Amino acid sequence: MMEAKDGEEQVRDLEQPAAPLPYADANELLNVGQEGNLQGHMEEFLGPQAEYNEEEEERKYYRRKKLGVIKNVVAASVGAMIVYSIYMGLLQMQLILHYDMTYREVKYSNLGLEDIDRKMLMGINVTPIISLLYTPVLIRFLGTKWMMFLAAGIYALFVSTNYWERYYTLVPSAVGIGLAIVPLWASLGHYITRMAQQYYEYVNYREEHVQEQKKLPKGACHSYIIVFQSVFFIIFHLSFVFAEFPMCLFLNGYLHDAGHVLSHVESCGANISGVIPGLNSTVLTNLPRSMLLIQVESILMGFAFLAMVIFLVLCGAAYRPTEEIDLRSIGWGNIFQLPFKHLRDYRLRLLCPFFIYSGFEMLFAVSGFSLSYGVCVLGLKKLWLLIVVYGLSCSLFSSLSLALLRLPRWFSLVGGAAVHLVLLVVLMAWSPNKNSPDPLAPILVISVLWGLGTALNKTGLSILLGMLYEDKERLDFVYTIYHWWQAIAIFIVYLWSNLPMRAKLSILLATLLLATYCYLLMERRLARKVPFRLPRIPRPRHKVKGYRYLEEDNSDESDSESSEEEEEDDDEEQVAEEVGAEDQVDGGQEAGPGAADSPRARRRGARGHRRRREDGHVQEGERDEQE
C-alpha cells in the first residue's frame, strides 16, 4: 500500500507544472524586446532610406558618365596631338641635318644617309597602300583604344631609333610608321564618333530605345558629332605648332642666314621645278654636339611615352565587352571583305575625290608651299614661323565647323573648297623673289587662308562621315576607306616631287573641282532620296557564354532549329540593307503598293505558313494521344 501511495504522489508531482526558475520572466521580456528591436533595425536597413533619392543618384551617375566621355575625347585629342608633334618635329630636324653635306661626311662618312633618307621616306609613304587589307581586322581584334595605344608605341619606336642612326634601325621603323598611319587615324575617327553616340545615350538615358540598347534614331547624334569632331581638330592641329619647338629652340641657332643658304637660288614659286632648285648643300654653321642631340631626342622620347600613357590610362573603352564580342564574332573573312563591299555605296564613291584632295592639300601646305614659296624666299630660319602660323590658323578655324549646328552640312566642305580654289589660282600666277620688298607678309596671309581651308576640309569630312554612317558596326570600315584614300594621295605627292610647280598646282586644282562636283552630286542624290546600297553585316554567332555573355537560352530549342531561324533572319536583313532601307535620309522612302509582293513579305508569309503547319501537326498529335 505504501508503494502504491508513493507511485500516485510521483504521478501527481509529474502532472504539476514545474516551478519557474529565477529571473525567467525578466529574460523572456528581454528576449522579446531584443527581437522587436532587431526587426526594427533590419527594416530600417533594408527598407527605403528617407535620405536616398533614386532619381538624384541616377542623375549624378550619368553626369559622371558624361564627364567621362568628355575626358575620353580630350585625352584622345591630346594624345594624337603629342604623337604627331613628336613625329613631325623629329622628322623635320632629321631631314635638315641629313641634308647638310658637312654633317653627313664628318659624322657618317660611309653610311650613305641620303640613300637611307630616301628609303625611309619611301617606307613612310608607300607602305600605307596595303593598309586597307589589315586595318579593319586590327581594329576589330584590338579595339579602338588598344589600336591607338599600339600606334603610339610604333611612333615611340621611331623616335628611339634616332639614338643609333643606321639603315637597319631607321628604315624598319619608318616602315612601321607607314603601317600604323591608317589604323591610327581610322581608330581616332571611329573613337570620336563613338564617343558622340555614347554621350547621346547618357544624356537620354530615360528613353526607352536607349534602355533597351536599340538602334538610335536617325540624326539623333549629329550635334554631338559636330561638337566632338571640332574639339578634336582644334586640339590636334596644335601639333603643327608644337612640332616646331625642336626647330625653333634648338636647330635654328646652327643654321646659316638666307644669304648663304639661298646664294644659288634663282627663282621660286610657280616658275620652279622640284622643291628648291639650287639650295646650298651646307646649311649648318657648325655641327651640333652629339650629347645635345641625345638630350633633345630624350625629351621627345619622354613625350612619346606620355602619349602612350594618355591612350592607356585616360581613354576609356569605346564599347561594352559584349559589344566587342559582337563586333568580332561576325567572322574575320567578313571583316576583311567589308571595306571593299562598302565601296558599292555611291556616297563613298562620290566622296573619294574629296578624300584624295584632303591628302593633297595637307601635304602641299607642309612641303610644297612652305618650301617652294616660303623657304625659297625667306630661308630655313623662317620655316618654323610659316608652319606655326599654318597650325594656329588650322586650330583656330576648326571652331568654324560648330556653325554646322545651325547651317547646312555642305557649308564646311564647299566653304573650304572655295578658299583653296582662290588660293590655287593666285599661286599659279605668283612667283615671289628673294629680292622683292617684304615677301613675308603675303606668304603669311596665304598660310593663314590655307589653314582656314584645311580646317574646314578636315573637320567637315570627319563630321560628314559620322552623319552619313551612324551604325556603329560600319564606322571602322568607313573611316578606314577615308584614310586609305588619303594615304594614296600622300603617295602620289611623294611621286610628283620633281614635277614643275604649275603641274602640281594644276593637279590640285583639277582634283578640287572634281571633288566639289562629286560632293554636290551626292548631296543632290540624297535630297532626292535615291536609294544607296549597303553591304549586309552578318549577325554575330555567339559562341562565348557564361559570365561574359548573358543571353536568353531556350532549353527546348535544338541547335539546328536556332541556326535555321538565325539564317532566315539574316536573309531578311540582307534584303533590307542592300537597298539601303534602314539608312535612308530623313526617314527613307515609304512602302509602295507592291510592298506585299516583296521578297521579304513572301519570305515572312512562307515562314508564318510553315509555323502554322507545324502547330497543326502538333495539335493533331495531341488529339491522337487523347483518343
For each residue, the residues with C-beta under 8 A, 3 or more apart:
1: 4 5
2: 5 6
3: 6 7
4: 1 7 8
5: 1 2 8 9
6: 2 3 9 10
7: 3 4 10 11
8: 4 5 11 12
9: 5 6 12 13
10: 6 7 13 14
11: 7 8 14 15
12: 8 9 15 16
13: 9 10 16
14: 10 11
15: 11 12
16: 12 13
17:
18:
19:
20: 24 25
21: 24
22:
23: 26 27
24: 20 21 27 28
25: 20 28 29
26: 23 29 30
27: 23 24 30 31
28: 24 25 31 32
29: 25 26 32 33
30: 26 27 33 34
31: 27 28 34 35
32: 28 29 35 36
33: 29 30 36 37
34: 30 31 37 38
35: 31 32 38 39
36: 32 33 39 40
37: 33 34 40 41
38: 34 35 41 42
39: 35 36 42 43
40: 36 37 43 44
41: 37 38 44 45
42: 38 39 45 46
43: 39 40 46 47
44: 40 41 47
45: 41 42
46: 42 43
47: 43 44
48: 52
49: 52
50:
51:
52: 48 49 57
53: 56 57
54: 57 58
55: 58 59
56: 53 59 60
57: 52 53 54 60 61
58: 54 55 61 62 205
59: 55 56 62 63
60: 56 57 63 64
61: 57 58 64 65
62: 58 59 65 66 202 203 205
63: 59 60 66 67
64: 60 61 67 68
65: 61 62 68 69 198 202
66: 62 63 69 70 199 202 203
67: 63 64 70 71
68: 64 65 71 72 316
69: 65 66 72 73 195 198 199 202 316
70: 66 67 73 74 199
71: 67 68 74 75 314 316
72: 68 69 75 76 191 195 314 315 316
73: 69 70 76 77 192 195 228 231 232
74: 70 71 77 78 231 235
75: 71 72 78 79 310 311 314 315
76: 72 73 79 80 148 188 191 192 195 232 311 315
77: 73 74 80 81 231 232 234 235 236
78: 74 75 81 82 235 310
79: 75 76 82 83 148 152 307 310 311 314 315
80: 76 77 83 84 148 184 188 232 236 239
81: 77 78 84 85 235 236 238 239 242
82: 78 79 85 86 239 242 303 304 306 307 310
83: 79 80 86 87 151 152 155 184 239 304 307
84: 80 81 87 88 236 239 243
85: 81 82 88 89 238 239 242 243 245 303
86: 82 83 89 90 155 159 243 300 303 304 307
87: 83 84 90 91 155 158 177 243
88: 84 85 91 92 239 240 243 366
89: 85 86 92 93 242 243 244 245 246 247 300
90: 86 87 93 94 158 159 162 246 297 300
91: 87 88 94 95
92: 88 89 95 96 243 244 246 247
93: 89 90 96 97 246 247 250 251 296
94: 90 91 97 98 117 162
95: 91 92 98 99 117
96: 92 93 99 100 247 251 255 283 380
97: 93 94 100 103 251 284 288
98: 94 95 103 104 113 114 116 117
99: 95 96 281 283
100: 96 97 103 104 281 282 283 284
101: 104 105 281 282
102: 105 106 282 284 287
103: 97 98 100 106 107 108 284 287
104: 98 100 101 107 108 109 111 113 114
105: 101 102 108 109
106: 102 103 109 287
107: 103 104 287 290
108: 103 104 105 111 112 113 165
109: 104 105 106
110:
111: 104 108 116 165 166 167
112: 108 115 116 167
113: 98 104 108 116 117 165
114: 98 104 117 118
115: 112 118 119
116: 98 111 112 113 119 120 165 166 167 170 171
117: 94 95 98 113 114 120 121
118: 114 115 121 122
119: 115 116 122 123 167 171 174
120: 116 117 123 124 170 171 174
121: 117 118 124 125 174 494
122: 118 119 125 126 494
123: 119 120 126 127 171 172 174 175 177 178
124: 120 121 127 174 175 177 178 181
125: 121 122 128 178 490 491 493 494
126: 122 123 129 178 491 494
127: 123 124 130 131 175 178 179
128: 125 131 178 179 181 182 484 487 488 490 491
129: 126 487 488 491
130: 127 133 134
131: 127 128 134 135 179 181 182 183 480 484 487
132: 135 182 339 340 480 481 484
133: 130 336
134: 130 131 137 138 183
135: 131 132 138 139 182 183 186 339 476 480 484
136: 139 140 186 335 336 338 339 476 477 480
137: 134 140 141 332 335 336
138: 134 135 141 142 147 183
139: 135 136 142 143 144 147 183 186 187 190 476 480
140: 136 137 143 327 328 332 335 476
141: 137 138 328
142: 138 139 146 147 150
143: 139 140 146 147 317 318 319 324
144: 139 147 148 187 190 191 194 318 476
145: 148 149 191 311 315 316 317 318
146: 142 143 149 150
147: 138 139 142 143 144 150 151 183 184 187
148: 76 79 80 144 145 151 152 184 187 188 191 311 315
149: 145 146 152 153 308 311 312
150: 142 146 147 153 154 180 183
151: 83 147 148 154 155 180 183 184 187
152: 79 83 148 149 155 156 184 304 307 308 311
153: 149 150 156 157 308
154: 150 151 157 158 173 176 177 179 180
155: 83 86 87 151 152 158 159 177 180 304 307
156: 152 153 159 160 301 304 305 307 308
157: 153 154 160 161 173 176
158: 87 90 154 155 161 162 173 174 176 177
159: 86 90 155 156 162 297 300 301 304
160: 156 157 163 173 301
161: 157 158 164 165 169 170 172 173
162: 90 94 158 159 165 170 297
163: 160 294 297
164: 161 169
165: 108 111 113 116 161 162 169 170
166: 111 116 169 170
167: 111 112 116 119 170 171
168: 171 172
169: 161 164 165 166 172 173
170: 116 120 161 162 165 166 167 173 174
171: 116 119 120 123 167 168 174 175
172: 123 161 168 169 175 176
173: 154 157 158 160 161 169 170 176 177
174: 119 120 121 123 124 158 170 171 177 178
175: 123 124 127 171 172 178 179
176: 154 157 158 172 173 179 180
177: 87 123 124 154 155 158 173 174 180 181
178: 123 124 125 126 127 128 174 175 181
179: 127 128 131 154 175 176 183
180: 150 151 154 155 176 177 183 184
181: 124 128 131 177 178 184 185 483 487
182: 128 131 132 135 185 186 480 483 484 487
183: 131 134 135 138 139 147 150 151 179 180 186 187
184: 80 83 147 148 151 152 180 181 187 188
185: 181 182 188 189 479 483 486
186: 135 136 139 182 183 189 190 476 479 480 482 483
187: 139 144 147 148 151 183 184 190 191 476
188: 76 80 148 184 185 191 192 232
189: 185 186 192 193 462 465 466 475 479 482 483
190: 139 144 186 187 193 194 318 475 476 479
191: 72 76 144 145 148 187 188 194 195 315 318
192: 73 76 188 189 195 196 228 229 232 462 466
193: 189 190 196 197 225 228 229 462 465 466 475 479
194: 144 190 191 197 198 318 319 472 475
195: 69 72 73 76 191 192 198 199 228 318
196: 192 193 199 200 221 224 225 227 228 229 466
197: 193 194 200 201 216 221 224 470 472
198: 65 69 194 195 201 202 318
199: 66 69 70 195 196 202 203 221 224 228
200: 196 197 203 204 216 220 221 224
201: 197 198 204 205 210 216
202: 62 65 66 69 198 199 205
203: 62 66 199 200
204: 200 201 207 210 220
205: 58 62 201 202 210 211
206: 210 211
207: 204 210 211
208: 211 212
209: 212 214 215 216 217
210: 201 204 205 206 207 213 214 216
211: 205 206 207 208
212: 208 209
213: 210
214: 209 210
215: 209 471 582
216: 197 200 201 209 210 220 221 470
217: 209 220
218: 470 585 586 587
219: 222 467 470
220: 200 204 216 217
221: 196 197 199 200 216 224 225 466 470
222: 219 225 226 466 467
223: 226 227 405
224: 196 197 199 200 221 227 228
225: 193 196 221 222 228 229 463 466 467
226: 222 223 229 230 401 402 404 405 463
227: 196 223 224 230 231 402 405
228: 73 192 193 195 196 199 224 225 231 232
229: 192 193 196 225 226 232 233 401 459 462 463 466
230: 226 227 233 234 398 399 401 402 459 463
231: 73 74 77 227 228 234 235
232: 73 76 77 80 188 192 228 229 235 236 462
233: 229 230 236 237 394 395 398 401 455 458 459 462
234: 77 230 231 237 238 395 396 398 399
235: 74 77 78 81 231 232 238 395
236: 77 80 81 84 232 233 239
237: 233 234 240 391 394 395 398 451 455
238: 81 85 234 235 241 242 391 392 395
239: 80 81 82 83 84 85 88 236 242 243 391
240: 88 237 243 244 366 387 388 390 391 392 394
241: 238 244 387 388 391 392 395
242: 81 82 85 89 238 239 245
243: 84 85 86 87 88 89 92 239 240 246 247 387 391
244: 89 92 240 241 247 248 384 387 388 391
245: 85 89 242 248 249
246: 89 90 92 93 243 249 250 251 296 300
247: 89 92 93 96 243 244 250 251 252 383 384
248: 244 245 252 384
249: 245 246 252
250: 93 246 247 253 288 292 296
251: 93 96 97 246 247 254 255 288
252: 247 248 249 255 381 384
253: 250
254: 251 284 285 286 287 288
255: 96 251 252 261 283 284 285 379 380 381
256: 259 260 261 280 282 283 284 285 379 380
257: 260 261 379 381
258: 261 262 378 379 380 381 382 434
259: 256 262 263
260: 256 257 263 280 282
261: 255 256 257 258 279 280 283 379 380
262: 258 259 265 278 279 280 376 377 379 434
263: 259 260 280
264: 278 279 280
265: 262 268 276 277 278 279 376 434
266: 277 278
267: 271 272 431 433
268: 265 271 272 276 372 373 376 377 431 432 433 434
269: 272 372 373 376 427 430 431 432 501
270: 427 428 429 430 431 501 502 505
271: 267 268 431 501
272: 267 268 269 276 277 372 376 500 501
273: 277 498 499 500 501
274: 277 497 498
275: 279 367 368 371 372 497
276: 265 268 272 279 371 372 375 376
277: 265 266 272 273 274
278: 262 264 265 266
279: 261 262 264 265 275 276 283 376
280: 256 260 261 262 263 264 283
281: 99 100 101
282: 100 101 102 256 260
283: 96 99 100 255 256 261 279 280 380
284: 97 100 102 103 254 255 256 287 288
285: 254 255 256
286: 254
287: 102 103 106 107 254 284
288: 97 250 251 254 284 292 293
289: 292 293
290: 107 293 294
291: 294 295
292: 250 288 289 295 296
293: 288 289 290 296 297
294: 163 290 291 297 298
295: 291 292 298 299
296: 93 246 250 292 293 299 300
297: 90 159 162 163 293 294 300 301
298: 294 295 301 302
299: 295 296 302 303
300: 86 89 90 159 246 296 297 303 304
301: 156 159 160 297 298 304 305
302: 298 299 305 306
303: 82 85 86 299 300 306 307
304: 82 83 86 152 155 156 159 300 301 307 308
305: 156 301 302 308 309
306: 82 302 303 309 310
307: 79 82 83 86 152 155 156 303 304 310 311
308: 149 152 153 156 304 305 311 312
309: 305 306 312 313 314
310: 75 78 79 82 306 307 313 314 315
311: 75 76 79 145 148 149 152 307 308 314 315
312: 149 308 309 315
313: 309 310
314: 71 72 75 79 309 310 311
315: 72 75 76 79 145 148 191 310 311 312
316: 68 69 71 72 145
317: 143 145 320 324
318: 143 144 145 190 191 194 195 198
319: 143 194 323 324 327 472
320: 317 323 324
321: 324 325 548
322: 325 326 548 549 550
323: 319 320 326 327 472
324: 143 317 319 320 321 327 328
325: 321 322 328 329 540 542 544 548 549
326: 322 323 329 330 540
327: 140 319 323 324 330 473 540
328: 140 141 324 325
329: 325 326 540 541 542 543 544
330: 326 327 334 335 537 538 539 540 541
331: 334 335 538 541
332: 137 140 335 336
333: 336 337
334: 330 331 337 338 537 538
335: 136 137 140 330 331 332 338
336: 133 136 137 332 333 339
337: 333 334 340 341
338: 136 334 335 341 342 477 535 537
339: 132 135 136 336 342 343 477 480 481 484
340: 132 337 343
341: 337 338 344 535
342: 338 339 345 348 474 477 478 481 534 535
343: 339 340 348 349 481
344: 341 349 533 535
345: 342 348 349 532 533 534 580
346: 349 350 522 525 530 532 533
347: 350 351 468 522 526 532
348: 342 343 345 351 352 478 481
349: 343 344 345 346 352
350: 346 347 353 518 519 521 522 525
351: 347 348 354 355 461 464 465 482 518 519 522
352: 348 349 355 356 485 518
353: 350 356 357 511 514 515 518 519
354: 351 357 358 413 457 461 515 516 518 519
355: 351 352 358 359 461 481 482 485 486 489
356: 352 353 359 360 485 486 488 489 492 511 515
357: 353 354 360 361 457 489 508 511 512 515
358: 354 355 361 362 457 458 461 486 489
359: 355 356 362 363 485 486 487 488 489 490 493
360: 356 357 363 364 489 492 493 507 508 511
361: 357 358 364 365 420 450 453 454 457 508 512
362: 358 359 365 366 454 458
363: 359 360 366 367 368 489 490 493
364: 360 361 367 368 369 493 504 508
365: 361 362 368 369 370 390 447 450 451 454
366: 88 240 362 363 370 387 390
367: 275 363 364 370 371 493
368: 275 363 364 365 371 372 373 493 501 504
369: 364 365 372 373 374 427 446 447 450
370: 365 366 367 373 374 375 383 386 387 390 447
371: 275 276 367 368 374 375 376 383
372: 268 269 272 275 276 368 369 375 376 501
373: 268 269 368 369 370 376 377 427 430 432 443 446
374: 369 370 371 377 378 382 383 386 443 447
375: 276 370 371 372 378 379 380 382 383 386
376: 262 265 268 269 272 276 279 371 372 373 432 434
377: 262 268 373 374 432 433 434 436 439 443
378: 258 374 375 381 382 386 434 439 440 443
379: 255 256 257 258 261 262 375 382
380: 96 255 256 258 261 283 375 383
381: 252 255 257 258 378 384
382: 258 374 375 378 379 385 386 440
383: 247 370 371 374 375 380 386 387
384: 244 247 248 252 381 387 388
385: 382 388 389 444
386: 370 374 375 378 382 383 389 390 443 444 447
387: 240 241 243 244 366 370 383 384 390 391
388: 240 241 244 384 385 391 392
389: 385 386 392 393 444 447 448 451
390: 240 365 366 370 386 387 393 394 447 448 450 451 454
391: 237 238 239 240 241 243 244 387 388 394 395 451
392: 238 240 241 388 389 395 396 451
393: 389 390 396 397 447 448 449 450 451 452 454 455
394: 233 237 240 390 391 397 398 451 454 455 458
395: 233 234 235 237 238 241 391 392 398 455
396: 234 392 393 399 451 455
397: 393 394 400 451 452 455 456
398: 230 233 234 237 394 395 401 455 458 459
399: 230 234 396 402
400: 397 403 412 415 452 455 456
401: 226 229 230 233 398 404 412 455 456 459 460 463
402: 226 227 230 399 405
403: 400 406 407 411 412
404: 226 401 407 408 409 411 412 460 463
405: 223 226 227 402
406: 403
407: 403 404 411
408: 404 411
409: 404 412 460 463 464 467
410: 413 414 519 520 523
411: 403 404 407 408 414 415
412: 400 401 403 404 409 415 416 456 457 459 460 463 464
413: 354 410 416 417 456 457 460 461 464 516 519
414: 410 411 417 418 516 519 520
415: 400 411 412 418 419 456
416: 412 413 419 420 452 453 454 455 456 457 460
417: 413 414 420 421 453 457 512 515 516
418: 414 415 421 422
419: 415 416 422 423 449 450 452 453 456
420: 361 416 417 423 424 450 453 457 508 512
421: 417 418 424 425 509 512 513
422: 418 419 425 426
423: 419 420 426 427 446 449 450 453
424: 420 421 427 428 505 508 509 512
425: 421 422 428 429 509
426: 422 423 429 430 446
427: 269 270 369 373 423 424 430 446 505
428: 270 424 425 502 505 506 509
429: 270 425 426
430: 269 270 373 426 427
431: 267 268 269 270 271
432: 268 269 373 376 377 436 439 442 443
433: 267 268 377 436 439
434: 258 262 265 268 376 377 378 439
435:
436: 377 432 433 439
437:
438: 441
439: 377 378 432 433 434 436 442 443
440: 378 382 443 444
441: 438 444 445
442: 432 439 445 446
443: 373 374 377 378 386 432 439 440 446 447
444: 385 386 389 440 441 447 448
445: 441 442 448 449
446: 369 373 423 426 427 442 443 449 450
447: 365 369 370 374 386 389 390 393 443 444 450 451
448: 389 390 393 444 445 451 452
449: 393 419 423 445 446 452 453
450: 361 365 369 390 393 419 420 423 446 447 453 454
451: 237 365 389 390 391 392 393 394 396 397 447 448 454 455
452: 393 397 400 416 419 448 449 455 456
453: 361 416 417 419 420 423 449 450 456 457
454: 361 362 365 390 393 394 416 450 451 457 458
455: 233 237 393 394 395 396 397 398 400 401 416 451 452 458 459
456: 397 400 401 412 413 415 416 419 452 453 459 460
457: 354 357 358 361 412 413 416 417 420 453 454 460 461
458: 233 358 362 394 398 454 455 461 462
459: 229 230 233 398 401 412 455 456 462 463
460: 401 404 409 412 413 416 456 457 463 464
461: 351 354 355 358 413 457 458 464 465 482
462: 189 192 193 229 232 233 458 459 465 466
463: 225 226 229 230 401 404 409 412 459 460 466 467
464: 351 409 412 413 460 461 467 468
465: 189 193 351 461 462 468 469 478 479 482
466: 189 192 193 196 221 222 225 229 462 463 469 470 475
467: 219 222 225 409 463 464 470
468: 347 464 465 478
469: 465 466 474 475 478 583
470: 197 216 218 219 221 466 467 583
471: 215 474 475 583
472: 194 197 319 323 475
473: 327 537
474: 342 469 471 477 478 534 537
475: 189 190 193 194 466 469 471 472 478 479
476: 135 136 139 140 144 186 187 190 479 480
477: 136 338 339 342 474 480 481
478: 342 348 465 468 469 474 475 481 482
479: 185 186 189 190 193 465 475 476 482 483
480: 131 132 135 136 139 182 186 339 476 477 483 484
481: 132 339 342 343 348 355 477 478 484 485
482: 186 189 351 355 461 465 478 479 485 486
483: 181 182 185 186 189 479 480 486 487
484: 128 131 132 135 182 339 480 481 487 488
485: 352 355 356 359 481 482 488 489
486: 185 355 356 358 359 482 483 489 490
487: 128 129 131 181 182 359 483 484 490 491
488: 128 129 356 359 484 485 491 492
489: 355 356 357 358 359 360 363 485 486 492 493
490: 125 128 359 363 486 487 493 494
491: 125 126 128 129 487 488 494 495
492: 356 360 488 489 495 496
493: 125 359 360 363 364 367 368 489 490 496 497
494: 121 122 125 126 490 491 497
495: 491 492
496: 492 493 499 503 504 507
497: 274 275 493 494
498: 273 274
499: 273 496 503 504
500: 272 273 503 504
501: 269 270 271 272 273 368 372 504 505
502: 270 428 505 506
503: 496 499 500 506 507
504: 364 368 496 499 500 501 507 508
505: 270 424 427 428 501 502 508 509
506: 428 502 503 509 510
507: 360 496 503 504 510 511
508: 357 360 361 364 420 424 504 505 511 512
509: 421 424 425 428 505 506 512 513
510: 506 507 513 514
511: 353 356 357 360 507 508 514 515
512: 357 361 417 420 421 424 508 509 515 516
513: 421 509 510 516 517
514: 353 510 511 517 518
515: 353 354 356 357 417 511 512 518 519
516: 354 413 414 417 512 513 519 520
517: 513 514 520 521
518: 350 351 352 353 354 514 515 521 522
519: 350 351 353 354 410 413 414 515 516 522 523
520: 410 414 516 517 523 524
521: 350 517 518 524 525
522: 346 347 350 351 518 519 525 526
523: 410 519 520 526 527
524: 520 521 527 528
525: 346 350 521 522 528 530
526: 347 522 523 529 530 585
527: 523 524 585
528: 524 525
529: 526 584 585 586 588 589
530: 346 525 526
531: 579 580 581 584 589
532: 345 346 347 580 583
533: 344 345 346 578 579 580
534: 342 345 474 577 578 580 582 583
535: 338 341 342 344 577 578
536: 570 573 574 577 578
537: 330 334 338 473 474 577
538: 330 331 334 570
539: 330 566 569 570 573
540: 325 326 327 329 330
541: 329 330 331 566
542: 325 329 545 549 551
543: 329
544: 325 329 548 549
545: 542 548 549 551
546: 549
547: 550
548: 321 322 325 544 545
549: 322 325 542 544 545 546
550: 322 547
551: 542 545
552:
553:
554: 557 562
555:
556:
557: 554 561 562
558: 561 562
559: 562 563
560: 563 564
561: 557 558 564 565
562: 554 557 558 559 565 566
563: 559 560 566 567
564: 560 561 567 568
565: 561 562 568 569
566: 539 541 562 563 569 570
567: 563 564 570 571
568: 564 565 571 572 603 607
569: 539 565 566 572 573
570: 536 538 539 566 567 573 574
571: 567 568 574 575 603
572: 568 569 575 576 600 603 604
573: 536 539 569 570 576 577
574: 536 570 571 577 578
575: 571 572 578 579 598 599 600 603
576: 572 573 579 581 582 600
577: 534 535 536 537 573 574 580 581 582
578: 533 534 535 536 574 575
579: 531 533 575 576
580: 345 531 532 533 534 577 583 584 588
581: 531 576 577 584 588
582: 215 534 576 577 588
583: 469 470 471 532 534 580 588
584: 529 531 580 581 587 588 589
585: 218 526 527 529 588
586: 218 529
587: 218 584
588: 529 580 581 582 583 584 585
589: 529 531 584
590:
591: 595
592: 595
593:
594: 597 598
595: 591 592 598 601
596: 601
597: 594 601 602
598: 575 594 595 601 602
599: 575 602 603
600: 572 575 576 603 604
601: 595 596 597 598 604 605
602: 597 598 599 605 606
603: 568 571 572 575 599 600 606 607
604: 572 600 601 607 608
605: 601 602 608 609
606: 602 603 609 610
607: 568 603 604 610 611
608: 604 605 611 612
609: 605 606 612 613
610: 606 607 613 614
611: 607 608 614 615
612: 608 609 615 616
613: 609 610 616 617
614: 610 611 617 618
615: 611 612 618 619
616: 612 613 619 620
617: 613 614 620 621
618: 614 615 621 622
619: 615 616 622 623
620: 616 617 623 624
621: 617 618 624 625
622: 618 619 625 626
623: 619 620 626 627
624: 620 621 627
625: 621 622
626: 622 623
627: 623 624
